[in-house]
Amino acid sequence: MSDLPIYEPMLATRWPAAFSDPAWAFEVKWDGVRAIAAWDGVGLDLRSRTGRAIGKTYPDLGHLAGLPPCVLDGEIVAFDEEGRPSFGRLQTRMNLRTAAGSEVETPVSFMAFDLLYWEVPLVDQPWRSRRDQLSQLELPLPYLIPEPVIGDGEALWAGVADQRLEGMVGKRLDSAYRPGTRSADWRKIARVDQVRAVVGGYLPGEGSRASTFGSLLLGLIDEDGLRYIGSVGTGFSGATLRAIRAALDESETEEPAFRDGADIPARAVFVEPSLIALVEFKEWTRAGKLRAPSFKGFTDDDWQAITWGAEGPPAPKTGSG
């Protein structure tokens, strides 16, 4: 590729509730795969949040013909029949065949929400300047530039709730872009709680699931190792159950990945920690376990980055700051 800078995505901190503030912009939180698209004028280098090259997975995003060299930050999204982002549908396009169980070519869009480079680096410029320049780009389909809401986060939140979307992100108007940093200048507010968790084992299935599994055992990394946060046994299709069981069999081990063995169910079968599950859940219990979790799919994150600090329950906060 070219000499374009390589950027890691800037990350948002969790925030407990929607707020309004004229010094902030608010955007829909898309239920997809975060990606950086670097176009050098000839070819496009598309990378996931972890830096993995994913251009072959999404050939329909492979060019930005007619544009000067630029680097976009955004989200790869697949929409369902009702026009809502669907992470489950996106699984059919990801390199995570354990979750896909299908080779269906699902259309995707790239929701471009930041511009990091446009002939020169822009990361030190304030968000409002980068966003103004992004709006000047005539991006070809399926690249889209979603419109932010300035100031009135609570109005956007009402729309998010009405459309049953995943949540929203607030961004300080004067915030620079800090690659690879989780910053309080960006705040994510979730309508539906989600967690990325390391799969450290499973429970054998019974009845109709005797040949697959009953539930996946989940954990988060803390200072002592992999902390058990509960199991998820719902949200799987029949094809997904079979594909996941095949992946589990390949990584089975006698050595428990979890450091708190007393909490682990007696019939547990352990696996090497490599699969990362995205799970929706109702709330965190006081004991630090997931209540009413449901499986959504797998991500391509590095399991060592799935920590209690990054994914565990947020500390209470008040005000907009």
Contacts in CASP RR format, 6 or more apart in sequence:
PFRMAT RR
TARGET T0000
AUTHOR 0000-0000-0000
METHOD contacts of the structure
MODEL  1
MSDLPIYEPMLATRWPAAFSDPAWAFEVKWDGVRAIAAWDGVGLDLRSRT
GRAIGKTYPDLGHLAGLPPCVLDGEIVAFDEEGRPSFGRLQTRMNLRTAA
GSEVETPVSFMAFDLLYWEVPLVDQPWRSRRDQLSQLELPLPYLIPEPVI
GDGEALWAGVADQRLEGMVGKRLDSAYRPGTRSADWRKIARVDQVRAVVG
GYLPGEGSRASTFGSLLLGLIDEDGLRYIGSVGTGFSGATLRAIRAALDE
SETEEPAFRDGADIPARAVFVEPSLIALVEFKEWTRAGKLRAPSFKGFTD
DDWQAITWGAEGPPAPKTGSG
1 38 0 8 1.000
1 40 0 8 1.000
1 43 0 8 1.000
1 45 0 8 1.000
2 38 0 8 1.000
2 40 0 8 1.000
2 41 0 8 1.000
2 42 0 8 1.000
2 69 0 8 1.000
4 38 0 8 1.000
4 40 0 8 1.000
4 45 0 8 1.000
4 69 0 8 1.000
4 71 0 8 1.000
4 117 0 8 1.000
5 71 0 8 1.000
5 116 0 8 1.000
5 117 0 8 1.000
5 121 0 8 1.000
6 38 0 8 1.000
7 36 0 8 1.000
7 38 0 8 1.000
7 71 0 8 1.000
7 73 0 8 1.000
7 116 0 8 1.000
7 117 0 8 1.000
7 123 0 8 1.000
7 177 0 8 1.000
7 179 0 8 1.000
8 36 0 8 1.000
8 49 0 8 1.000
8 51 0 8 1.000
8 179 0 8 1.000
8 180 0 8 1.000
9 34 0 8 1.000
9 36 0 8 1.000
9 49 0 8 1.000
9 73 0 8 1.000
9 179 0 8 1.000
9 180 0 8 1.000
10 73 0 8 1.000
10 114 0 8 1.000
10 177 0 8 1.000
10 178 0 8 1.000
10 179 0 8 1.000
10 180 0 8 1.000
10 181 0 8 1.000
10 182 0 8 1.000
10 183 0 8 1.000
10 186 0 8 1.000
11 180 0 8 1.000
11 181 0 8 1.000
11 182 0 8 1.000
11 183 0 8 1.000
11 186 0 8 1.000
12 169 0 8 1.000
12 170 0 8 1.000
12 171 0 8 1.000
12 182 0 8 1.000
12 183 0 8 1.000
12 186 0 8 1.000
12 187 0 8 1.000
12 188 0 8 1.000
13 182 0 8 1.000
13 183 0 8 1.000
13 184 0 8 1.000
13 186 0 8 1.000
13 187 0 8 1.000
13 188 0 8 1.000
14 187 0 8 1.000
14 188 0 8 1.000
14 189 0 8 1.000
14 190 0 8 1.000
14 314 0 8 1.000
15 170 0 8 1.000
15 187 0 8 1.000
15 188 0 8 1.000
15 189 0 8 1.000
15 314 0 8 1.000
15 317 0 8 1.000
16 189 0 8 1.000
16 314 0 8 1.000
16 316 0 8 1.000
16 317 0 8 1.000
17 189 0 8 1.000
18 153 0 8 1.000
18 154 0 8 1.000
18 156 0 8 1.000
18 157 0 8 1.000
18 168 0 8 1.000
18 189 0 8 1.000
19 153 0 8 1.000
19 154 0 8 1.000
19 319 0 8 1.000
19 320 0 8 1.000
20 151 0 8 1.000
20 152 0 8 1.000
20 153 0 8 1.000
20 154 0 8 1.000
20 155 0 8 1.000
20 320 0 8 1.000
21 151 0 8 1.000
21 153 0 8 1.000
21 320 0 8 1.000
21 321 0 8 1.000
22 150 0 8 1.000
22 151 0 8 1.000
23 151 0 8 1.000
23 172 0 8 1.000
23 173 0 8 1.000
23 174 0 8 1.000
24 150 0 8 1.000
24 151 0 8 1.000
24 153 0 8 1.000
24 170 0 8 1.000
24 171 0 8 1.000
24 172 0 8 1.000
24 173 0 8 1.000
24 320 0 8 1.000
25 127 0 8 1.000
25 128 0 8 1.000
25 131 0 8 1.000
25 148 0 8 1.000
25 149 0 8 1.000
25 150 0 8 1.000
25 151 0 8 1.000
25 170 0 8 1.000
25 171 0 8 1.000
25 173 0 8 1.000
26 148 0 8 1.000
26 149 0 8 1.000
26 150 0 8 1.000
26 151 0 8 1.000
26 152 0 8 1.000
26 153 0 8 1.000
26 156 0 8 1.000
26 157 0 8 1.000
26 168 0 8 1.000
26 169 0 8 1.000
26 170 0 8 1.000
26 171 0 8 1.000
27 113 0 8 1.000
27 146 0 8 1.000
27 148 0 8 1.000
27 149 0 8 1.000
27 156 0 8 1.000
27 168 0 8 1.000
27 169 0 8 1.000
27 170 0 8 1.000
27 171 0 8 1.000
28 146 0 8 1.000
28 156 0 8 1.000
28 160 0 8 1.000
28 165 0 8 1.000
28 167 0 8 1.000
28 168 0 8 1.000
28 169 0 8 1.000
29 160 0 8 1.000
29 165 0 8 1.000
29 166 0 8 1.000
29 167 0 8 1.000
29 168 0 8 1.000
29 169 0 8 1.000
29 188 0 8 1.000
29 189 0 8 1.000
29 190 0 8 1.000
30 74 0 8 1.000
30 75 0 8 1.000
30 77 0 8 1.000
30 85 0 8 1.000
30 111 0 8 1.000
30 166 0 8 1.000
31 77 0 8 1.000
31 84 0 8 1.000
31 85 0 8 1.000
31 86 0 8 1.000
31 87 0 8 1.000
31 165 0 8 1.000
31 166 0 8 1.000
32 75 0 8 1.000
32 76 0 8 1.000
32 77 0 8 1.000
32 78 0 8 1.000
32 85 0 8 1.000
32 87 0 8 1.000
32 90 0 8 1.000
33 48 0 8 1.000
33 49 0 8 1.000
33 54 0 8 1.000
33 75 0 8 1.000
33 76 0 8 1.000
33 90 0 8 1.000
33 94 0 8 1.000
33 299 0 8 1.000
33 300 0 8 1.000
34 48 0 8 1.000
34 49 0 8 1.000
34 73 0 8 1.000
34 74 0 8 1.000
34 75 0 8 1.000
34 76 0 8 1.000
35 46 0 8 1.000
35 47 0 8 1.000
35 48 0 8 1.000
35 49 0 8 1.000
35 54 0 8 1.000
35 73 0 8 1.000
35 74 0 8 1.000
35 75 0 8 1.000
35 76 0 8 1.000
35 110 0 8 1.000
36 46 0 8 1.000
36 47 0 8 1.000
36 51 0 8 1.000
36 71 0 8 1.000
36 72 0 8 1.000
36 73 0 8 1.000
36 74 0 8 1.000
36 116 0 8 1.000
37 44 0 8 1.000
37 45 0 8 1.000
37 46 0 8 1.000
37 61 0 8 1.000
37 64 0 8 1.000
37 71 0 8 1.000
37 72 0 8 1.000
37 74 0 8 1.000
37 110 0 8 1.000
37 112 0 8 1.000
38 44 0 8 1.000
38 45 0 8 1.000
38 46 0 8 1.000
38 47 0 8 1.000
38 70 0 8 1.000
38 71 0 8 1.000
38 72 0 8 1.000
38 117 0 8 1.000
39 45 0 8 1.000
39 63 0 8 1.000
39 64 0 8 1.000
39 67 0 8 1.000
39 69 0 8 1.000
39 70 0 8 1.000
39 71 0 8 1.000
39 72 0 8 1.000
40 69 0 8 1.000
41 64 0 8 1.000
41 66 0 8 1.000
41 67 0 8 1.000
41 68 0 8 1.000
41 69 0 8 1.000
43 62 0 8 1.000
43 63 0 8 1.000
44 55 0 8 1.000
44 61 0 8 1.000
44 62 0 8 1.000
44 63 0 8 1.000
44 64 0 8 1.000
45 53 0 8 1.000
45 55 0 8 1.000
46 53 0 8 1.000
46 54 0 8 1.000
46 55 0 8 1.000
46 58 0 8 1.000
46 61 0 8 1.000
46 62 0 8 1.000
47 53 0 8 1.000
47 54 0 8 1.000
48 54 0 8 1.000
48 300 0 8 1.000
49 300 0 8 1.000
49 301 0 8 1.000
50 300 0 8 1.000
50 301 0 8 1.000
50 302 0 8 1.000
50 305 0 8 1.000
52 300 0 8 1.000
54 95 0 8 1.000
54 300 0 8 1.000
55 61 0 8 1.000
55 62 0 8 1.000
57 93 0 8 1.000
57 94 0 8 1.000
57 95 0 8 1.000
58 76 0 8 1.000
58 93 0 8 1.000
58 108 0 8 1.000
60 107 0 8 1.000
60 108 0 8 1.000
60 142 0 8 1.000
61 76 0 8 1.000
61 108 0 8 1.000
61 110 0 8 1.000
61 142 0 8 1.000
61 143 0 8 1.000
63 140 0 8 1.000
64 70 0 8 1.000
64 139 0 8 1.000
64 140 0 8 1.000
64 143 0 8 1.000
65 140 0 8 1.000
67 137 0 8 1.000
67 138 0 8 1.000
67 139 0 8 1.000
68 118 0 8 1.000
68 119 0 8 1.000
69 117 0 8 1.000
69 118 0 8 1.000
69 119 0 8 1.000
70 115 0 8 1.000
70 117 0 8 1.000
70 118 0 8 1.000
70 119 0 8 1.000
70 137 0 8 1.000
71 115 0 8 1.000
71 116 0 8 1.000
71 117 0 8 1.000
71 118 0 8 1.000
72 110 0 8 1.000
72 112 0 8 1.000
72 114 0 8 1.000
72 115 0 8 1.000
72 116 0 8 1.000
72 134 0 8 1.000
72 143 0 8 1.000
73 112 0 8 1.000
73 113 0 8 1.000
73 114 0 8 1.000
73 115 0 8 1.000
73 116 0 8 1.000
73 177 0 8 1.000
74 110 0 8 1.000
74 111 0 8 1.000
74 112 0 8 1.000
74 113 0 8 1.000
74 114 0 8 1.000
75 110 0 8 1.000
75 111 0 8 1.000
75 113 0 8 1.000
76 90 0 8 1.000
76 108 0 8 1.000
76 109 0 8 1.000
76 110 0 8 1.000
76 111 0 8 1.000
77 85 0 8 1.000
77 90 0 8 1.000
77 108 0 8 1.000
77 109 0 8 1.000
77 110 0 8 1.000
77 111 0 8 1.000
78 85 0 8 1.000
78 86 0 8 1.000
78 87 0 8 1.000
78 88 0 8 1.000
78 89 0 8 1.000
78 90 0 8 1.000
78 92 0 8 1.000
78 93 0 8 1.000
78 106 0 8 1.000
78 107 0 8 1.000
78 108 0 8 1.000
78 109 0 8 1.000
79 85 0 8 1.000
79 86 0 8 1.000
79 89 0 8 1.000
79 107 0 8 1.000
79 109 0 8 1.000
80 86 0 8 1.000
80 89 0 8 1.000
84 163 0 8 1.000
84 164 0 8 1.000
84 165 0 8 1.000
85 165 0 8 1.000
85 166 0 8 1.000
87 278 0 8 1.000
87 296 0 8 1.000
87 297 0 8 1.000
88 99 0 8 1.000
88 296 0 8 1.000
88 297 0 8 1.000
89 106 0 8 1.000
90 106 0 8 1.000
90 108 0 8 1.000
91 99 0 8 1.000
91 100 0 8 1.000
91 297 0 8 1.000
91 298 0 8 1.000
92 100 0 8 1.000
92 101 0 8 1.000
92 102 0 8 1.000
92 103 0 8 1.000
92 104 0 8 1.000
92 105 0 8 1.000
92 106 0 8 1.000
93 100 0 8 1.000
93 105 0 8 1.000
93 106 0 8 1.000
93 108 0 8 1.000
94 100 0 8 1.000
94 298 0 8 1.000
94 300 0 8 1.000
95 300 0 8 1.000
96 297 0 8 1.000
96 298 0 8 1.000
96 299 0 8 1.000
96 300 0 8 1.000
97 243 0 8 1.000
98 240 0 8 1.000
98 243 0 8 1.000
98 244 0 8 1.000
98 246 0 8 1.000
98 247 0 8 1.000
98 275 0 8 1.000
98 298 0 8 1.000
99 240 0 8 1.000
99 243 0 8 1.000
99 244 0 8 1.000
99 297 0 8 1.000
99 298 0 8 1.000
100 243 0 8 1.000
101 239 0 8 1.000
101 240 0 8 1.000
101 243 0 8 1.000
102 239 0 8 1.000
107 142 0 8 1.000
108 142 0 8 1.000
109 141 0 8 1.000
109 142 0 8 1.000
109 143 0 8 1.000
109 144 0 8 1.000
110 142 0 8 1.000
110 143 0 8 1.000
110 144 0 8 1.000
111 144 0 8 1.000
111 145 0 8 1.000
111 146 0 8 1.000
112 134 0 8 1.000
112 137 0 8 1.000
112 139 0 8 1.000
112 143 0 8 1.000
112 144 0 8 1.000
112 145 0 8 1.000
113 134 0 8 1.000
113 145 0 8 1.000
113 146 0 8 1.000
113 148 0 8 1.000
114 127 0 8 1.000
114 130 0 8 1.000
114 131 0 8 1.000
114 134 0 8 1.000
114 177 0 8 1.000
115 122 0 8 1.000
115 130 0 8 1.000
115 131 0 8 1.000
115 133 0 8 1.000
115 134 0 8 1.000
115 137 0 8 1.000
116 122 0 8 1.000
116 123 0 8 1.000
116 130 0 8 1.000
116 177 0 8 1.000
116 179 0 8 1.000
117 123 0 8 1.000
118 133 0 8 1.000
118 137 0 8 1.000
122 129 0 8 1.000
122 130 0 8 1.000
122 133 0 8 1.000
122 177 0 8 1.000
123 176 0 8 1.000
123 177 0 8 1.000
123 178 0 8 1.000
123 179 0 8 1.000
124 176 0 8 1.000
124 177 0 8 1.000
125 176 0 8 1.000
125 177 0 8 1.000
126 173 0 8 1.000
126 174 0 8 1.000
126 175 0 8 1.000
126 176 0 8 1.000
127 171 0 8 1.000
127 172 0 8 1.000
127 173 0 8 1.000
127 174 0 8 1.000
127 175 0 8 1.000
127 176 0 8 1.000
127 177 0 8 1.000
128 173 0 8 1.000
128 174 0 8 1.000
130 177 0 8 1.000
131 148 0 8 1.000
134 145 0 8 1.000
135 145 0 8 1.000
137 145 0 8 1.000
139 145 0 8 1.000
148 171 0 8 1.000
149 155 0 8 1.000
149 156 0 8 1.000
150 173 0 8 1.000
153 168 0 8 1.000
153 170 0 8 1.000
156 168 0 8 1.000
157 167 0 8 1.000
157 168 0 8 1.000
157 189 0 8 1.000
159 165 0 8 1.000
160 166 0 8 1.000
160 167 0 8 1.000
160 168 0 8 1.000
160 191 0 8 1.000
161 191 0 8 1.000
164 191 0 8 1.000
165 191 0 8 1.000
166 190 0 8 1.000
166 191 0 8 1.000
166 192 0 8 1.000
166 194 0 8 1.000
167 188 0 8 1.000
167 189 0 8 1.000
167 190 0 8 1.000
167 191 0 8 1.000
167 192 0 8 1.000
168 188 0 8 1.000
168 189 0 8 1.000
169 186 0 8 1.000
169 187 0 8 1.000
169 188 0 8 1.000
169 189 0 8 1.000
170 186 0 8 1.000
170 187 0 8 1.000
170 188 0 8 1.000
170 189 0 8 1.000
171 185 0 8 1.000
171 186 0 8 1.000
171 187 0 8 1.000
172 185 0 8 1.000
172 186 0 8 1.000
175 183 0 8 1.000
175 185 0 8 1.000
175 186 0 8 1.000
176 185 0 8 1.000
178 185 0 8 1.000
182 310 0 8 1.000
192 280 0 8 1.000
193 280 0 8 1.000
193 281 0 8 1.000
193 282 0 8 1.000
193 283 0 8 1.000
194 278 0 8 1.000
194 279 0 8 1.000
194 280 0 8 1.000
194 281 0 8 1.000
194 296 0 8 1.000
195 220 0 8 1.000
195 229 0 8 1.000
195 278 0 8 1.000
195 279 0 8 1.000
195 281 0 8 1.000
195 290 0 8 1.000
195 311 0 8 1.000
195 312 0 8 1.000
196 276 0 8 1.000
196 277 0 8 1.000
196 278 0 8 1.000
196 279 0 8 1.000
196 299 0 8 1.000
196 301 0 8 1.000
196 306 0 8 1.000
196 311 0 8 1.000
197 218 0 8 1.000
197 219 0 8 1.000
197 220 0 8 1.000
197 229 0 8 1.000
197 276 0 8 1.000
197 277 0 8 1.000
197 279 0 8 1.000
197 306 0 8 1.000
197 311 0 8 1.000
198 218 0 8 1.000
198 219 0 8 1.000
198 220 0 8 1.000
198 221 0 8 1.000
198 226 0 8 1.000
198 257 0 8 1.000
198 273 0 8 1.000
198 275 0 8 1.000
198 276 0 8 1.000
198 277 0 8 1.000
198 303 0 8 1.000
198 306 0 8 1.000
199 216 0 8 1.000
199 217 0 8 1.000
199 218 0 8 1.000
199 248 0 8 1.000
199 271 0 8 1.000
199 273 0 8 1.000
199 274 0 8 1.000
199 275 0 8 1.000
199 276 0 8 1.000
199 277 0 8 1.000
200 216 0 8 1.000
200 217 0 8 1.000
200 218 0 8 1.000
200 219 0 8 1.000
200 226 0 8 1.000
200 257 0 8 1.000
200 258 0 8 1.000
200 270 0 8 1.000
200 271 0 8 1.000
200 272 0 8 1.000
200 273 0 8 1.000
201 216 0 8 1.000
201 217 0 8 1.000
201 248 0 8 1.000
201 257 0 8 1.000
201 268 0 8 1.000
201 269 0 8 1.000
201 270 0 8 1.000
201 271 0 8 1.000
202 213 0 8 1.000
202 214 0 8 1.000
202 215 0 8 1.000
202 216 0 8 1.000
202 217 0 8 1.000
202 248 0 8 1.000
202 268 0 8 1.000
202 269 0 8 1.000
202 271 0 8 1.000
203 213 0 8 1.000
203 214 0 8 1.000
203 215 0 8 1.000
203 217 0 8 1.000
203 231 0 8 1.000
203 265 0 8 1.000
203 267 0 8 1.000
203 268 0 8 1.000
203 269 0 8 1.000
204 210 0 8 1.000
204 213 0 8 1.000
204 214 0 8 1.000
204 267 0 8 1.000
204 269 0 8 1.000
205 212 0 8 1.000
205 213 0 8 1.000
205 214 0 8 1.000
206 214 0 8 1.000
209 241 0 8 1.000
211 242 0 8 1.000
211 245 0 8 1.000
212 238 0 8 1.000
212 241 0 8 1.000
212 242 0 8 1.000
212 244 0 8 1.000
212 245 0 8 1.000
213 241 0 8 1.000
213 244 0 8 1.000
213 245 0 8 1.000
213 248 0 8 1.000
214 233 0 8 1.000
215 231 0 8 1.000
215 232 0 8 1.000
215 233 0 8 1.000
216 231 0 8 1.000
216 232 0 8 1.000
216 233 0 8 1.000
216 244 0 8 1.000
216 277 0 8 1.000
216 295 0 8 1.000
217 228 0 8 1.000
217 230 0 8 1.000
217 231 0 8 1.000
217 258 0 8 1.000
217 264 0 8 1.000
217 265 0 8 1.000
217 268 0 8 1.000
218 228 0 8 1.000
218 229 0 8 1.000
218 230 0 8 1.000
218 231 0 8 1.000
218 232 0 8 1.000
218 277 0 8 1.000
218 279 0 8 1.000
218 290 0 8 1.000
218 293 0 8 1.000
219 226 0 8 1.000
219 227 0 8 1.000
219 228 0 8 1.000
219 229 0 8 1.000
219 230 0 8 1.000
219 258 0 8 1.000
219 306 0 8 1.000
220 226 0 8 1.000
220 227 0 8 1.000
220 229 0 8 1.000
220 306 0 8 1.000
220 307 0 8 1.000
220 308 0 8 1.000
220 309 0 8 1.000
220 311 0 8 1.000
220 312 0 8 1.000
221 227 0 8 1.000
221 303 0 8 1.000
221 304 0 8 1.000
221 306 0 8 1.000
221 307 0 8 1.000
221 308 0 8 1.000
222 307 0 8 1.000
222 308 0 8 1.000
222 309 0 8 1.000
224 259 0 8 1.000
225 259 0 8 1.000
226 257 0 8 1.000
226 258 0 8 1.000
226 259 0 8 1.000
226 273 0 8 1.000
227 258 0 8 1.000
227 259 0 8 1.000
227 260 0 8 1.000
227 308 0 8 1.000
228 258 0 8 1.000
228 260 0 8 1.000
228 261 0 8 1.000
228 263 0 8 1.000
228 264 0 8 1.000
228 289 0 8 1.000
229 288 0 8 1.000
229 289 0 8 1.000
229 290 0 8 1.000
229 312 0 8 1.000
230 263 0 8 1.000
230 289 0 8 1.000
230 290 0 8 1.000
230 293 0 8 1.000
231 265 0 8 1.000
231 293 0 8 1.000
232 277 0 8 1.000
232 279 0 8 1.000
232 290 0 8 1.000
232 293 0 8 1.000
232 294 0 8 1.000
232 295 0 8 1.000
233 293 0 8 1.000
233 295 0 8 1.000
234 293 0 8 1.000
234 294 0 8 1.000
234 295 0 8 1.000
235 294 0 8 1.000
235 295 0 8 1.000
235 296 0 8 1.000
236 244 0 8 1.000
236 295 0 8 1.000
244 275 0 8 1.000
247 275 0 8 1.000
248 269 0 8 1.000
248 271 0 8 1.000
248 275 0 8 1.000
251 271 0 8 1.000
251 272 0 8 1.000
251 274 0 8 1.000
251 275 0 8 1.000
252 269 0 8 1.000
252 270 0 8 1.000
252 271 0 8 1.000
253 270 0 8 1.000
253 271 0 8 1.000
253 272 0 8 1.000
254 270 0 8 1.000
255 270 0 8 1.000
256 264 0 8 1.000
256 268 0 8 1.000
256 270 0 8 1.000
257 270 0 8 1.000
257 271 0 8 1.000
257 272 0 8 1.000
257 273 0 8 1.000
258 264 0 8 1.000
258 270 0 8 1.000
273 303 0 8 1.000
274 303 0 8 1.000
275 298 0 8 1.000
275 303 0 8 1.000
276 298 0 8 1.000
276 299 0 8 1.000
276 300 0 8 1.000
276 301 0 8 1.000
276 303 0 8 1.000
276 306 0 8 1.000
277 295 0 8 1.000
277 296 0 8 1.000
277 297 0 8 1.000
277 298 0 8 1.000
277 299 0 8 1.000
278 295 0 8 1.000
278 296 0 8 1.000
278 297 0 8 1.000
278 298 0 8 1.000
278 299 0 8 1.000
279 290 0 8 1.000
279 293 0 8 1.000
279 294 0 8 1.000
279 295 0 8 1.000
279 296 0 8 1.000
280 293 0 8 1.000
280 294 0 8 1.000
280 296 0 8 1.000
281 290 0 8 1.000
281 291 0 8 1.000
281 292 0 8 1.000
281 293 0 8 1.000
281 294 0 8 1.000
282 291 0 8 1.000
282 292 0 8 1.000
283 291 0 8 1.000
283 292 0 8 1.000
284 290 0 8 1.000
284 291 0 8 1.000
284 312 0 8 1.000
284 313 0 8 1.000
285 291 0 8 1.000
288 313 0 8 1.000
END
